[in-house]
Amino acid sequence: MKRLLFIIVTFMALTGMAQTLEECQQAAERNYPLIKQYDLIARTTDYTVANIHKAWLPQVTAGAQATLQSDVAAWPEQMQAMLNQMGVDLKGLKKDQYRVGIDLNQTLFDGGAIGSQAAVARAQGDVETAQTAVNLYAIRQRVNEMYFSLLLLDENISLTQVMQEQLAASEKKLQSMFKHGTAAQSDYDAIRAERLGLDQQLTSLKSRRQAMARMLSAFCGIEVATPVKPAVTDVSLAANHRPELALFDSQLRLADARDRQLNAQLMPHINLFATGYYGYPGYNMFEDMMRHRWSLNGLVGVKLNWNIGALYTRKGDKAKVGLQRQMVEANRETFLYNNRLDQIRLDEELSLYCELAQQDAEIIDLRSSVRKAAESRLNHGIIDVNDLIKEINNEHAARVTRSTHEIEALKRIYDIKFTMND
């Protein structure tokens, strides 16, 4: 049972450490803190729209006031004298007045103002979401840089180990030749020093590789110990699916929503209103002239409001929305222009590295042939050991150059994919 558990854990660890480029890109997006903004933007937009729609609910205002007037409505003196003769005590209104009440206002028709305001809020949320997608998309390029750097380091380590084996084999031969008196001590020391120097170079490469792997793993939030070399695929320069284009579309939709909001501002509003208060004086003024007492009072009605002040700024507001559209279109054209230049540059670089890689194959064959001939001549004592070291270094350099060109060509393919979001 323990052995089975160990095998399962080991298998899970190994499969978790070997990651493809696409898996690293997806993991990096999930791990990047900015991804939290998706949920925050959605929730903020929902709250904003919900608050806007609450304008359809009755708007209730409670208040109280106390006033002291310089004058109040009163009966003419002749009428007061006549009423006094009839035994009617007409006190008149008091100059200090009080009321405690509630005002209610219910929108019946708003001309689409609330709906247009909610549409603008949703469009703004879409713009923020699209901008977040653009920012997250840039993470892929950072993953590409680290991933292909890690692949290149792996290639260099592998080639250095091959050269290390060649030097070790030559060192062993020279050691044997030195023991039999057919090689000088200096020859043996020279190739041994070269091999030790290569050990240092390999140690440095492994250290850089470990640092790059740790950086990529931290960035992706997963263990990336063994990157998988991506497949060579065809790339197309026709379709462009970059998230920036979706951002521009959302900005244009926001401009359309603001344009509709301007139209809604010109529509009349119909409201149902009600007012009720307890205080003095009430609506029955004659009664309150005779009796100074507080009373309940109420008023209900329908009101039409048509604010034509929006006409004053309508032309300028429409022009501003039109300019916003033009700015978005200008930004789209600029992005597509620069994006097209990047496509052309990367396509040319891809062609260059592919051609160089083809030429590298012939160079390596020639360097390998020269190195083998040098080894043969050294065995027969025809050349110096330094000449052999030189040829080994030349062959190694040629192989490193080919690996670099191949990795760079592969990177250009995926750079084009990034440029097109293919």
Disulfide bonds with the S-S distance in Angstrom:
none
